[in-house]
Amino acid sequence: MKDLILRITVFLLILSIGGCALVPDLPPSPTSTPTPPPSGYEPQPGDDKLTRDQVTLDMQNSSVVVRESMPPQVSVILNGILSDPCHQLRVVVSPPNAQREINLDVYSVFDPSLMCIMIIKPFNATIALGTYSGGHFSVLVNGQLIGEFDA
């Protein structure tokens, strides 16, 4: 009887140790893909009938802001100018890619058939990116690095 109990104990010990070896080593990854809250600068219905244009971004005065929360809440402050008051700012936020880069496509749209006063229009826009966890992220605006953060 002792021999049977000893064999069962050894078998269970080997089984439990072997089970630990089955857990694969995975690189750290974000625990979830955040969905950014609306900023008011998302593409709108009817934008396909407007003309797309570039904006002039002031990258020196634009930044990534990380609020101290768990998980961290991240936003981007964009400063720049639009060609005229008829241009409307648009920002498309892409989810993090495999390199943990969050890309923002920043542009303007306008109706070329409308007459508009020729004066530049400065803008300051805050774009919430959502909450992140699980590593180091880079934020790019129109392909240029604006900042990085750890979550």
N, C-alpha and C positions, 0 to 999 in steps of 0.2 A: 504494500500500500504506500509506504514511504517513497518507493521508487516511482510510482505513478504520479504522486503529488510533485515530486522533484522534476519529473519530465514535463509535466504540464506547466509548472512555474518557469522552467527554462524556455519552453516553447513560447509562452506569453511574453517573457522578457525579450526574446529575440524578435518576436513579431512587433512589439512596441518600438524597439530600437530601429528596426528596419523601416517602419512606417515614417519615422522622422526623416529618413534619407530620401523619401519620395517627394518632398517639398522642393520644387525647382527654385533656383536663384534667379529672380527677375529684377531687372533694373527698376529703380523707383520711377513711378509715373504718377501723374495727377490722379487723385482719387475720383474726380468727376470733371466733366467738361462743363464749365459754367456757362449759363446763358445770360449774357449781359442784359440788364434792365434797359428799357427804352430811354434814349437820350433826347429824342426829338429831332435828331439829325439823320435818322435812317432813311434809305430810299423810300419814296412815296409813290402811290399809284399815280400814273400820268408822267412820271419822270422819263419814261421811254419816248415821250413826245418832245422833250426838252433837249437842249444841247449841253453836253458835258464839257466842263472847262477845268483847268487847274486852279488851285489856290496857292497863295504865297504864304508859306508857314514860317513863323519865327521860331525856329527850333531851339534857339538859346533861351527863350522865355516860355517854352512849352516843357511839360514834365510829366513823369509818372508819380502818382501819389498812392501810398500804401497806408491804409488806416489800420491802427493797432487793434485788431479783433481776431478772433479765432473762428474760422480761417480768415486770413487777411482779405479785406475788401480793397480792390484796386480800381483806380480811375486814371484817366489821362486828361491833363489840362492842355488844350490847344490854343495857341495865339497866332494870329495871322491877319491877312487882309483878303477881301474879295474884290474883284475887279470893279464892281459897282453895286448899288443897293438892290438891283434886280437879280443878282446871283444869290442862290440859296445853297447853304452849306449841306453837304452830305458826308456821312461817315459810315463805313461798313467795317464791322469788327469780325475778324475770322477767329475761330477757336485755335488753341495752341496746336502747332504741328509737331512732328516727331522730335524736332530740335528744341521744343518748348519756346517757340517764337509765336507771339501774338501779333498779327499784322492788322493794321488799320489802313484802309483805303480812304483817303480824304480828298474830296473834290467838290466842285460846285455844279449846279445846273441853272440854266436860264432859258428864257424864251427869246430867240433872236428877232422875232417880229415886233417885240415891244420896244418903244423908245425909252431910254433910261438916262438919267443924269450921269454925266461922266465924273464920278468922284469915287475914290476908293472907300471901301467899307471895312473897318477893322472888326475883328471878331475875337471873342474869348468863349470857348466851348469846353464844358466838362463832360467827358464821355466815361460813364461807368463801365468797367470791364467785367465786374462780378467778383466772386470769391474764388480763391485758388488755394490749393494745398499740394504738398508733395514735391517740392524742388525749386530750382532756379529757373526764372523765366526772363526772356528778353521781349521788349515791346518795340515794334518797328512801325513807323508812320511813312507811308509811301516808299517803303524800302529802306528808310534811314532809321538807325537805332536812336530811340529817344530816351530809353532807360531800361533798367533791369531791376528785378526784385526777387527775393527769396520768400517762399511760402511754406 
